[in-house]
Amino acid sequence: MTLQSPPLSLYIHLPWCVRKCPYCDFNSHAMPGRIPQDEYVAALLADLDRDLPRVGGRKLISIFFGGGTPSLFEPEAIGRVLDGVRSRFECAAELEVTLEANPGTIEHGRFAGYRGAGVNRVSLGAQSFNARHLQRLGRIHGSGDIGRAVDELRRAGLDNFNLDLMYGLPEQTLAEALADVHAALELAPAHISHYQLTLEPGTVFYHQPPPLPDGDATWEMQVTCQELLSTRGYEQYEVSAYARPQKQCHHNLNYWRFGDYLGIGAGAHGKITIVSEGRIVRTVRRRQPREYLSDRTSSIEINEVSSRDLPFEFMLNALRLTDGFELAWFEERTGLERTALDGPLTVAVARDLLQCHSDRCVPTALGARFLNDLQAIFLPQP
């Protein structure tokens, strides 16, 4: 099978936060006295130039500013980055440009500035509307800040926004988890990300675990909240993603469908298909902002994804989608024949974790619940 170029996205990492949350394992760093915005924008564009030879002539379908807390950057700085991107790439007519924002870092009028710079989608890190839970999570905002941020979004003409919510929080009850979803629904976002709190290695919570609901209680939260979201018109299209019709996140869909994405900024990861060389590579930037800013020549680590690892790499993403994946995508985006999946697919179907009809495979309800077990079937055999 001939390897083909999948759609291409751009991820831009802005690594600074007001303070580090105890559950967060992202590459985020407490804000220094002054964020070096001008220097960082210049470094981002120089970083982008280093990737251009690997993706020359390809069109961008989406841009995502993640963090950290990107809303700590001035709209003018975001605008300079976007101007630099547009001068280097052809962009899709309906280019999706997402900016992550913390409700506690938004000043009056700032969203209008982001909209003017070219941002057309915002992801607000609400996490919870419960004051006790927000404090336990180390968040710097209150529940009232979320509503005020949404009002700012709408005044700026940014109706396409996501609210991040977490469940399975320390000592959280089912009623409290449902109350968070009801509060989010009152704000009528286009998209809701609803995901379980997990204790990630290297975080404060991992080393000092808080009392979390047990597995059965957490599962009840997930299922009950899913039902509520469905009745209110939010379709689940990925493990933790729910959207109104036509409001799915294009950037994340491309990621889960094993599309390509450039990753620039401190600690950013990327995946690039180099068709001319018949290979797929992953890229990683230096994590520490100071090192990233000071080293303009050797800040990229490049690793080729072996054909042995490609089936698992593909499935790690595609099996998260509620409507599954097409076998044709696997062939086009890995360069492998679909027969490379024959053994694992047979096992997954026999265990009632996956259903395959014609050219499409979809996780069953059991497979969605035990997703890690399903994904593990596709691990390379020793």
ZIWOKA-V385359 format. One record per residue. N is the residue number from 0. RES is the residue in three letters. SS is DSSP state (A for helix, B for strand, O for the rest). OMEGA is omega in radians with two decimals (* if undefined). NEAR is the number of other ideal C-beta (glycine too) atoms within 12 Angstrom. Layout:
# ZIWOKA-V385359
N RES SS OMEGA NEAR
N RES SS OMEGA NEAR
This chain:
# ZIWOKA-V385359
0 MET O -3.13 20
1 THR O 3.09 15
2 LEU O 3.14 27
3 GLN O 3.10 24
4 SER O 3.07 26
5 PRO O 3.05 35
6 PRO O -3.05 31
7 LEU B 3.07 38
8 SER B 3.10 42
9 LEU B 3.04 49
10 TYR B -3.11 42
11 ILE B -3.06 47
12 HIS B 3.07 40
13 LEU B -2.77 44
14 PRO O -2.99 42
15 TRP B 3.03 38
16 CYS B 3.02 34
17 VAL O 3.01 25
18 ARG O -3.09 23
19 LYS O 3.10 27
20 CYS O -3.03 34
21 PRO O -3.14 25
22 TYR O -2.92 36
23 CYS O 3.06 33
24 ASP O 3.07 21
25 PHE O 3.11 29
26 ASN O 3.14 30
27 SER O -3.02 35
28 HIS B 3.11 29
29 ALA B -3.05 20
30 MET O 3.02 26
31 PRO O 3.13 18
32 GLY O 3.11 7
33 ARG O 3.04 12
34 ILE O -3.13 29
35 PRO O -3.00 25
36 GLN A -3.11 27
37 ASP A -3.13 18
38 GLU A -3.10 21
39 TYR A 3.08 37
40 VAL A 3.11 32
41 ALA A 3.12 20
42 ALA A 3.12 37
43 LEU A -3.09 46
44 LEU A 3.04 30
45 ALA A 3.09 26
46 ASP A 3.13 38
47 LEU A 3.13 36
48 ASP A -3.13 23
49 ARG A 3.13 27
50 ASP A -3.05 38
51 LEU A -3.13 24
52 PRO A -3.12 17
53 ARG A -3.07 29
54 VAL A -3.05 35
55 GLY O 3.04 18
56 GLY O -3.12 15
57 ARG O -3.07 30
58 LYS B 3.06 24
59 LEU B 3.09 37
60 ILE B -3.12 33
61 SER B 3.05 36
62 ILE B -3.11 41
63 PHE B 3.04 43
64 PHE B -3.13 44
65 GLY B -3.09 38
66 GLY B 0.36 40
67 GLY O 3.11 39
68 THR O -3.12 38
69 PRO A -3.11 45
70 SER A 2.96 42
71 LEU A 3.11 37
72 PHE O 3.11 41
73 GLU O 3.08 25
74 PRO A -3.14 30
75 GLU A 3.12 19
76 ALA A 3.09 34
77 ILE A 3.12 38
78 GLY A 3.13 25
79 ARG A 3.08 25
80 VAL A -3.10 42
81 LEU A 3.07 37
82 ASP A 3.12 20
83 GLY A 3.11 28
84 VAL A -3.10 38
85 ARG A 3.13 23
86 SER A -3.09 15
87 ARG A -3.03 30
88 PHE O 2.82 29
89 GLU B -3.11 17
90 CYS B 3.11 25
91 ALA B -3.13 23
92 ALA B 3.13 9
93 GLU B -3.10 15
94 LEU B 3.07 28
95 GLU B 3.13 36
96 VAL B -3.07 39
97 THR B 3.05 40
98 LEU B 3.02 48
99 GLU B -3.12 42
100 ALA B 3.03 45
101 ASN O -3.13 41
102 PRO A -3.12 40
103 GLY A -3.11 29
104 THR A -3.06 33
105 ILE O 3.05 38
106 GLU O -3.13 21
107 HIS O 3.08 13
108 GLY O -3.05 16
109 ARG A 3.13 34
110 PHE A 3.08 36
111 ALA A 3.08 21
112 GLY A 3.09 25
113 TYR A 3.11 39
114 ARG A 3.13 29
115 GLY A 3.13 20
116 ALA A 3.12 32
117 GLY O 3.07 28
118 VAL O 3.12 39
119 ASN O 3.07 32
120 ARG B -3.13 39
121 VAL B 3.05 44
122 SER B -3.09 40
123 LEU B 3.12 45
124 GLY B -3.12 44
125 ALA B 3.14 43
126 GLN B 3.10 42
127 SER O 3.03 39
128 PHE O -3.09 37
129 ASN O -3.05 33
130 ALA A -3.14 21
131 ARG A -3.13 20
132 HIS A 3.10 33
133 LEU A 3.11 33
134 GLN A -3.13 20
135 ARG A 3.14 26
136 LEU O 3.13 36
137 GLY O -3.11 29
138 ARG O -3.10 37
139 ILE O -3.11 25
140 HIS O 3.01 33
141 GLY O -3.10 23
142 SER A 3.11 30
143 GLY A 3.11 17
144 ASP A -3.13 27
145 ILE A 3.12 37
146 GLY A 3.13 25
147 ARG A 3.11 24
148 ALA A 3.11 37
149 VAL A 3.07 33
150 ASP A 3.10 22
151 GLU A 3.12 30
152 LEU A -3.07 38
153 ARG A 3.09 22
154 ARG A 3.13 18
155 ALA O -3.13 30
156 GLY O -3.13 18
157 LEU O 3.14 35
158 ASP O 3.13 23
159 ASN O -3.12 31
160 PHE B 3.12 44
161 ASN B 2.95 41
162 LEU B 3.02 42
163 ASP B 3.05 38
164 LEU B 3.07 49
165 MET B 3.03 42
166 TYR B -3.01 44
167 GLY O -3.09 39
168 LEU O -3.13 40
169 PRO B 3.09 29
170 GLU O 3.13 18
171 GLN O 3.06 35
172 THR O 3.08 22
173 LEU A -3.14 24
174 ALA A 3.14 17
175 GLU A 3.10 31
176 ALA A 3.10 39
177 LEU A 3.13 28
178 ALA A 3.10 28
179 ASP A 3.14 41
180 VAL A 3.10 38
181 HIS A 3.14 22
182 ALA A 3.10 30
183 ALA A -3.12 40
184 LEU A 3.11 26
185 GLU A 3.14 19
186 LEU O 3.03 31
187 ALA O 3.07 23
188 PRO O 3.06 40
189 ALA O -2.98 35
190 HIS B 3.05 42
191 ILE B 2.99 45
192 SER B -3.03 37
193 HIS B -2.99 41
194 TYR B -3.06 30
195 GLN B 3.02 29
196 LEU O 3.06 38
197 THR O -3.12 21
198 LEU O -3.06 23
199 GLU O 3.10 18
200 PRO O 3.11 12
201 GLY O 3.14 17
202 THR O 3.09 23
203 VAL A -3.13 21
204 PHE A -3.13 28
205 TYR A -3.11 18
206 HIS A 3.10 14
207 GLN O -2.98 12
208 PRO O 3.05 17
209 PRO O 3.10 24
210 PRO O -3.11 16
211 LEU B 3.02 25
212 PRO O -3.14 25
213 ASP O -3.05 13
214 GLY A 3.14 14
215 ASP A -3.14 13
216 ALA A 3.13 24
217 THR A 3.11 27
218 TRP A 3.11 21
219 GLU A 3.07 22
220 MET A -3.09 35
221 GLN A -3.06 34
222 VAL A -3.10 24
223 THR A 3.10 26
224 CYS A 3.07 39
225 GLN A -3.14 32
226 GLU A 3.12 18
227 LEU A -3.14 29
228 LEU A -3.14 35
229 SER A -3.13 22
230 THR A -3.14 15
231 ARG O 3.00 23
232 GLY O 3.11 20
233 TYR O -3.10 32
234 GLU B 3.06 23
235 GLN B 3.12 32
236 TYR B 3.09 30
237 GLU B -3.03 32
238 VAL O -3.05 29
239 SER O -3.03 33
240 ALA B -3.11 35
241 TYR B -3.06 39
242 ALA B 2.92 33
243 ARG O -3.13 26
244 PRO O 3.11 12
245 GLN O -3.11 15
246 LYS O 3.05 26
247 GLN O 3.12 33
248 CYS O -3.10 39
249 HIS A -3.10 34
250 HIS A -3.12 40
251 ASN A 3.07 34
252 LEU A 3.12 33
253 ASN A 3.10 34
254 TYR A -3.09 37
255 TRP A 3.11 35
256 ARG O 3.11 36
257 PHE O 3.00 40
258 GLY O 3.13 36
259 ASP B 3.05 39
260 TYR B 2.98 41
261 LEU B 3.10 44
262 GLY B 3.14 39
263 ILE B -3.09 44
264 GLY O -3.06 47
265 ALA O 3.09 37
266 GLY O -3.07 34
267 ALA O 3.08 39
268 HIS B 3.09 28
269 GLY B 3.05 38
270 LYS B -3.06 43
271 ILE B 3.03 38
272 THR B 3.12 35
273 ILE B -3.02 26
274 VAL A -3.09 24
275 SER A 3.14 16
276 GLU A 3.10 14
277 GLY O -3.11 19
278 ARG B 3.11 22
279 ILE B -3.12 36
280 VAL B 3.00 29
281 ARG B -3.12 29
282 THR B 3.10 33
283 VAL B 3.08 23
284 ARG B 3.07 38
285 ARG O -3.04 29
286 ARG O -3.04 25
287 GLN O -3.12 19
288 PRO A -3.11 35
289 ARG A 3.12 19
290 GLU A 3.12 19
291 TYR A -3.12 35
292 LEU A -3.04 28
293 SER A -3.07 17
294 ASP O -3.09 21
295 ARG O -3.02 20
296 THR O -3.05 12
297 SER O -3.06 13
298 SER O -3.08 31
299 ILE B 2.98 33
300 GLU B -3.08 19
301 ILE B 3.14 23
302 ASN B 3.10 18
303 GLU B 3.06 21
304 VAL O -3.08 32
305 SER O 3.11 18
306 SER A 3.11 21
307 ARG A -3.10 17
308 ASP A -3.01 22
309 LEU A 3.13 34
310 PRO A 3.13 39
311 PHE A 3.13 29
312 GLU A 3.13 31
313 PHE A -3.06 40
314 MET A 3.13 41
315 LEU A 3.13 27
316 ASN A -2.98 33
317 ALA A -3.12 41
318 LEU O 3.07 41
319 ARG O -3.08 32
320 LEU B -3.08 34
321 THR O 3.10 28
322 ASP O 3.01 23
323 GLY O -3.04 34
324 PHE B 3.06 38
325 GLU B 3.12 23
326 LEU A 3.10 31
327 ALA A 3.08 19
328 TRP A -3.13 32
329 PHE A -3.12 40
330 GLU A -3.08 26
331 GLU A -2.97 29
332 ARG A 3.02 38
333 THR A -3.06 39
334 GLY O -3.14 30
335 LEU O 3.02 30
336 GLU O 3.14 19
337 ARG A 3.10 27
338 THR A 3.09 15
339 ALA A -3.13 26
340 LEU A -2.98 31
341 ASP A -3.10 18
342 GLY A 3.14 18
343 PRO A 3.13 31
344 LEU A 3.12 31
345 THR A 3.13 17
346 VAL A -3.10 21
347 ALA A 3.13 33
348 VAL A -3.13 24
349 ALA A -3.14 16
350 ARG O 3.13 20
351 ASP O 3.07 18
352 LEU O -3.06 33
353 LEU B 3.00 36
354 GLN B 3.11 23
355 CYS B 3.11 26
356 HIS B -3.14 13
357 SER O -3.03 11
358 ASP O -3.04 16
359 ARG B 3.06 21
360 CYS B -3.05 35
361 VAL B 3.06 28
362 PRO B 3.02 36
363 THR O 3.07 24
364 ALA A 3.11 17
365 LEU A 3.12 17
366 GLY A 3.11 34
367 ALA A -3.14 31
368 ARG A -3.12 21
369 PHE O -3.04 22
370 LEU A 3.14 31
371 ASN A 3.11 20
372 ASP A 3.12 22
373 LEU A -3.14 36
374 GLN A -3.08 27
375 ALA A 3.12 21
376 ILE O -3.07 31
377 PHE O 3.06 37
378 LEU O 3.11 20
379 PRO O 3.12 19
380 GLN O -3.14 14
381 PRO O * 4
